[in-house]
Amino acid sequence: MSDRAQFVVVGGGQAAGRAVETMRSAGFEGTITLVAEEPHLPYERPPLSKRVLVGEDPPEKTEIHDADFYSSHDIALRLNTRAERIDRASRSIGLSDGTSLTYDKLLIASGAKLRKLGVAGSDLDGVCYLRSRRDSLEIQRRLAPDAQLVIVGGGYIGLEVAASGIKRGCRVTVIEVLDRVMARAVAPEIGRAFLDYHRQAGVTFHLGVGVEAFVGTSNVQAVRCSGGLQVPADLVVVGVGVEPATELAEAAGLEVDNGIVVDEFCRTADPAIYAAGDVTNHPNPLLGRRIRLESWQNAQNQAIRAARNMCGEAEAYAEIPWFWSDQYDLNLQMVGLPEDQDQVLLRGSLEERKCTALYVKDNRLIGANCVNNARDIRPCRELIARAKALDPERLADPAQSLRDLLKET
Ligand SMILES: Cc1cc2nc3c(=O)[nH]c(=O)nc-3n(C[C@H](O)[C@H](O)[C@H](O)COP(=O)(O)OP(=O)(O)OC[C@H]3O[C@@H](n4cnc5c(N)ncnc54)[C@H](O)[C@@H]3O)c2cc1C
């Protein structure tokens, strides 16, 4: 690579923003161009369902850097511009404005796109989804006091929107097809505690109920569900998950399997193309399996690792996954990606809403959910990474400090 080598980054989210910043801090002196289809400077999404949604923070506060940062670091921004195709033979990218860019190395950080509910009435005014800054401001505008807000999906984003709706004085209902909330993310005991807390705050839940149609003439007026239930609505927010935005990679012949397939160095099979963030299917050497994550930590740290590797390093990306959610005054942090645990041990008190659920498999800690208990995160992460056998009785004993247990392993 010559000094004026060209790096191109596709994406305008957290992974893209952190990647371009890292390329410069790692000493790359060539050209850097970031191509983003949204009109904003690269930004982070977590506040979109929290402080931005209720108007406590302006949307600009989500931006990773201000415009001066990019100009002073000689990073060219092509905002409002979509990367439409990659020509791997000529190492060039066709853009939506009809121009093209050549690259020596390319990072795809195209993130994830919303999964849509394909039921009747989906195009009625007031049926909303939440992924972008624009979506967040649109929902915020409609969160009027006393408005009937119906949320489809009891995952963490749906529940954050529920808490935000309550804060804005809305009448909030959550419809969830499973019989519990945050089923993918937390232990049943923790899910139940969150459900109780939301109910006490005034949220109505219909669990085990599927949505059949949105009803209305031009504006949504109700949600029709299985079993004949009809829930009145002024505003519906659908939160039924996302899918990796892999079209660009797929059309370029890169391997895609629930995300762009990369190795532990964040490289695709094409040595000039890397990927990072929500869009990747990557190996996690600490967990011993391939995963795709939708998390702030992964968007940031995998992008930093990819950018450093593009600049000549060759280090594996290896972290225990970590994720958080804020609902009312409840801070939930999840570490590890537990599956097939043989027991869940509860430390602390669900009633006092300060507790940690430990997921154990073969006497090894494989995951934890910490509610208002952030200090448990670090020792849990370390204990998971070390994968040593532990005594479940001691693990379950709240008098046993996890930090001390860590020192012994
Ligand atoms: C409302 C909300 C709340 C969240 N809260 C939390 C939380 O509390 N904790 C947590 O850990 N995580 C949270 N997350 C998840 C976290 O924000 C994501 O994991 C993270 O945004 C992923 O970053 P990314 O850069 O990989 O992808 P994205 O943020 O999806 O960014 C990808 C960008 O690429 C652009 N793009 C796609 N294709 C193209 C193309 N062909 N050309 C140009 N541009 C393109 C997209 O428009 C988008 O701007 C939340 C997500 C949302 C939506």
The ligand as a MOL file (V3000), in Angstrom:
LIG
                    3D

  0  0  0     0  0            999 V3000
M  V30 BEGIN CTAB
M  V30 COUNTS 53 58 0 0 0
M  V30 BEGIN ATOM
M  V30 1 C -33.3500 2.1870 19.3160 0
M  V30 2 C -32.1190 1.3760 19.5960 0
M  V30 3 C -31.6670 1.2540 20.9080 0
M  V30 4 C -30.5300 0.5050 21.1790 0
M  V30 5 N -30.1060 0.3980 22.4710 0
M  V30 6 C -29.0160 -0.3320 22.7620 0
M  V30 7 C -28.5430 -0.4380 24.0950 0
M  V30 8 O -29.1450 0.0890 25.0270 0
M  V30 9 N -27.4140 -1.1540 24.3170 0
M  V30 10 C -26.7250 -1.7710 23.3170 0
M  V30 11 O -25.7030 -2.4220 23.5710 0
M  V30 12 N -27.1390 -1.6760 22.0250 0
M  V30 13 C -28.2610 -0.9800 21.7300 0
M  V30 14 N -28.6990 -0.8870 20.4350 0
M  V30 15 C -27.9560 -1.6030 19.3810 0
M  V30 16 C -26.8190 -0.7730 18.8210 0
M  V30 17 O -27.2270 0.5560 18.6470 0
M  V30 18 C -26.3970 -1.3720 17.4880 0
M  V30 19 O -25.8410 -2.6210 17.7650 0
M  V30 20 C -25.4190 -0.4820 16.7380 0
M  V30 21 O -26.0650 0.6760 16.3040 0
M  V30 22 C -24.8280 -1.1800 15.5370 0
M  V30 23 O -23.9720 -0.2910 14.8880 0
M  V30 24 P -23.5220 -0.5130 13.3740 0
M  V30 25 O -22.6650 0.6490 13.0470 0
M  V30 26 O -23.0220 -1.8840 13.1940 0
M  V30 27 O -24.8560 -0.4630 12.5220 0
M  V30 28 P -25.9610 0.6690 12.3650 0
M  V30 29 O -26.0530 1.4930 13.6010 0
M  V30 30 O -27.1780 -0.0400 11.8900 0
M  V30 31 O -25.4060 1.6040 11.2100 0
M  V30 32 C -25.3320 1.1720 9.8830 0
M  V30 33 C -25.4340 2.3820 8.9950 0
M  V30 34 O -25.0640 2.0300 7.6810 0
M  V30 35 C -25.9270 2.6670 6.7600 0
M  V30 36 N -25.9420 1.8740 5.5190 0
M  V30 37 C -26.4260 0.6240 5.3420 0
M  V30 38 N -26.2430 0.2140 4.0750 0
M  V30 39 C -25.6250 1.2370 3.4420 0
M  V30 40 C -25.1670 1.4310 2.1050 0
M  V30 41 N -25.3090 0.4670 1.1730 0
M  V30 42 N -24.5870 2.6090 1.7680 0
M  V30 43 C -24.4150 3.5810 2.7200 0
M  V30 44 N -24.8330 3.4520 3.9950 0
M  V30 45 C -25.4280 2.2920 4.3520 0
M  V30 46 C -27.2600 2.6610 7.4780 0
M  V30 47 O -28.1110 3.6580 6.9510 0
M  V30 48 C -26.8330 2.9670 8.9030 0
M  V30 49 O -26.7890 4.3450 9.1400 0
M  V30 50 C -29.8390 -0.1480 20.1270 0
M  V30 51 C -30.3070 -0.0300 18.8070 0
M  V30 52 C -31.4410 0.7140 18.5480 0
M  V30 53 C -31.9460 0.8190 17.1320 0
M  V30 END ATOM
M  V30 BEGIN BOND
M  V30 1 1 1 2
M  V30 2 1 2 3
M  V30 3 2 2 52
M  V30 4 2 3 4
M  V30 5 1 4 5
M  V30 6 1 4 50
M  V30 7 2 5 6
M  V30 8 1 6 7
M  V30 9 1 6 13
M  V30 10 2 7 8
M  V30 11 1 7 9
M  V30 12 1 9 10
M  V30 13 2 10 11
M  V30 14 1 10 12
M  V30 15 2 12 13
M  V30 16 1 13 14
M  V30 17 1 14 15
M  V30 18 1 14 50
M  V30 19 1 15 16
M  V30 20 1 16 17
M  V30 21 1 16 18
M  V30 22 1 18 19
M  V30 23 1 18 20
M  V30 24 1 20 21
M  V30 25 1 20 22
M  V30 26 1 22 23
M  V30 27 1 23 24
M  V30 28 2 24 25
M  V30 29 1 24 26
M  V30 30 1 24 27
M  V30 31 1 27 28
M  V30 32 2 28 29
M  V30 33 1 28 30
M  V30 34 1 28 31
M  V30 35 1 31 32
M  V30 36 1 32 33
M  V30 37 1 33 34
M  V30 38 1 33 48
M  V30 39 1 34 35
M  V30 40 1 35 36
M  V30 41 1 35 46
M  V30 42 1 36 37
M  V30 43 1 36 45
M  V30 44 2 37 38
M  V30 45 1 38 39
M  V30 46 1 39 40
M  V30 47 2 39 45
M  V30 48 1 40 41
M  V30 49 2 40 42
M  V30 50 1 42 43
M  V30 51 2 43 44
M  V30 52 1 44 45
M  V30 53 1 46 47
M  V30 54 1 46 48
M  V30 55 1 48 49
M  V30 56 2 50 51
M  V30 57 1 51 52
M  V30 58 1 52 53
M  V30 END BOND
M  V30 END CTAB
M  END
